[in-house]
């Protein structure tokens, strides 16, 4: 019975590969969100919306006050 449990466990290498892929996906998602924010900041027709979101939004002000 113990041998069956050991055989049915996923191998560490497989888990490591999946974890690396997940970390890569999270990293690329964060990078793309940052790039999207930068692009929206420098486009003239979305700059006002981005300024309002960052400087006048209550939630963003509260988060900013936590770190200042």
C-alpha positions as CSV (number, residue, x, y, z in Angstrom):
1,X,0.0,0.0,0.0
2,X,2.8,2.4,0.8
3,X,4.4,1.8,-2.6
4,X,1.2,2.7,-4.3
5,X,1.1,6.1,-2.5
6,X,4.7,6.8,-3.4
7,X,4.1,6.0,-7.0
8,X,1.0,8.2,-7.2
9,X,2.7,11.3,-5.8
10,X,3.7,13.8,-8.5
11,X,7.4,14.1,-9.1
12,X,9.2,17.1,-7.7
13,X,10.6,17.9,-11.1
14,X,7.1,18.2,-12.6
15,X,6.0,20.4,-9.7
16,X,9.1,22.5,-10.1
17,X,8.5,23.0,-13.9
18,X,4.8,24.0,-13.3
19,X,5.9,26.4,-10.6
20,X,8.4,28.0,-12.8
21,X,5.8,28.4,-15.6
22,X,3.4,30.0,-13.1
23,X,6.1,32.4,-11.8
24,X,6.9,33.4,-15.4
25,X,3.2,34.0,-16.2
26,X,2.8,36.1,-13.0
27,X,5.9,38.1,-13.9
28,X,4.8,38.7,-17.5
29,X,1.3,39.8,-16.3
30,X,2.8,42.3,-13.8
31,X,5.2,43.6,-16.5
32,X,2.4,44.0,-19.0
33,X,0.2,45.9,-16.5
34,X,3.1,48.3,-15.7
35,X,3.7,48.9,-19.4
36,X,0.0,49.4,-20.0
37,X,-0.1,52.0,-17.2
38,X,2.9,53.8,-18.7
39,X,1.4,53.9,-22.2
40,X,-1.9,55.2,-20.8
41,X,-0.1,57.9,-18.8
42,X,1.6,59.3,-21.9
43,X,-1.4,59.2,-24.2
44,X,-2.9,62.7,-24.2
45,X,-6.5,61.5,-24.2
46,X,-6.1,59.1,-21.2
47,X,-3.7,61.2,-19.1
48,X,-6.5,63.1,-17.3
49,X,-8.2,59.8,-16.5
50,X,-4.9,58.3,-15.2
51,X,-4.2,61.5,-13.1
52,X,-7.7,61.3,-11.6
53,X,-7.2,57.6,-10.8
54,X,-3.9,58.1,-9.1
55,X,-4.2,61.4,-7.4
56,X,-7.9,61.9,-6.6
57,X,-9.1,58.3,-5.9
58,X,-9.7,57.6,-2.3
59,X,-8.4,54.1,-2.4
60,X,-5.1,55.1,-4.1
61,X,-4.7,58.0,-1.6
62,X,-5.2,55.6,1.3
63,X,-2.6,53.2,-0.1
64,X,-0.2,56.1,-0.7
65,X,-0.6,57.3,2.8
66,X,0.2,53.9,4.2
67,X,3.7,54.1,2.6
68,X,4.5,57.7,3.2
